[in-house]
Amino acid sequence: MRNSYLKQEKSKKKFEEALKMDEKNSEAFFGLARLGEKLKKPSIYQNAVNDVLYNNNDYIPGLVEKCRMAINLQDFDLLKEAYTELLKSDKKSIMGYVYWTFYLLVNQG
């Protein structure tokens, strides 16, 4: 248990160091997002995803991650917002339609 915690802290420090070198490093933000998801710390997860999209609000991988985050947080209003933004940015996004379908199934059964 302790060894796992130390690995997670080490990972977090590496992602933060990468962000100090390049504030727009989307891979480091995604790493932090995954770490926040794994640690079940939604604030880390949300901040990382929001920071990616702050730098580039129509960045397709960031919008897909926002959809994943919304599902993990069970925030279906956020999911609707995210898949709408995703489909607005790329009308042919298969993942956008997957998340739209998921939203419809959850909300309308």
N, C-alpha and C positions, 0 to 999 in steps of 0.2 A: 504494500500500500504506500509506504513512504517513498519507495523507489519510483513509483509511478508519479507521485506528486512532484518529486525532484525533476523528473523528465519533463513534466508539463511546465514547470517554472522555467526550466532551461529553454524550452521551446518558445515560451512567451518572451523571454529576454532576447532571443535571436530575432524574432519577428519585430520587436520594438527597435532593436539595433538597425535592422534593415530599413525600417521606416525613418530612422534618424538620418540615414544616408540618402534616402530618396523618399520624400513625403508622399509621393504618388505611386508607390510600389504596390500595385494591386495584388500581387502574389502574397506579399506580407500581410495585407489586410485580410485576404481570404484565409491565410493560415491562422490569424487571430480569430477570425469568425469560426473556423472549425474547432479551434481550441475552446472558445467560449461555448460552442454547442456541446462539445464533449464534457466540459466541466459543469454543464448545466447552469451557466452564468449568462442569462439573456442580455445583460447590459453590455458585456464584452462583445457578444455576437452582434447585437444591434448597432453598437458604435462602429464596429469594423465595417459592416455592410453599408451603413450610412456614409462613412468616410469615403468608401470606394465610389459611391454614387454622387457624393458632393464634388469630387474631382471631375467626374464625367457622368452627368445624369442620364445619358442614354447608352451607357456601356452595357452591352447585352449580357456578358457573364455576371455583372453586378446585379442586373435586374432579375436574372434567373436565381441568383443567390438570395435576393430579397424575397422571391416567391417561396423558396425552401424555408427561409427563416420564418415567414408568416405561417406556414404550415406547422413548423415545429413549435411555434408559440401559440398555435391555434387561434390566430388573429385573422379571421376570414375577411374582415373589412380591408385589412392591410394586403391580404392576398389579392383581392379584387383590384385594389389600386396598383399593385405590382404587376399583375398579368396584363392590365390595361396599358400601363406604361411600356411593358415589354412588346405588346402587339402594336403599339403606336410607333415604337422604334423600328420594329421589324415585322411587317405584316405576314411574313412567311415563317415565323419562328414556331417550330414544332413544339418546343417547350412551353411557349405562350399558350398554345391551344391545349396542351396537356394540363396546365394549371387552370385554365378556364374550365375545362371539363371537370377537373377535380372539384373546383369551386361549385359548379352546378350540381354535382352529385351530392356534395356535403349539404348544400343549402336547400336543394329541392328534392333530394332523395331520388 
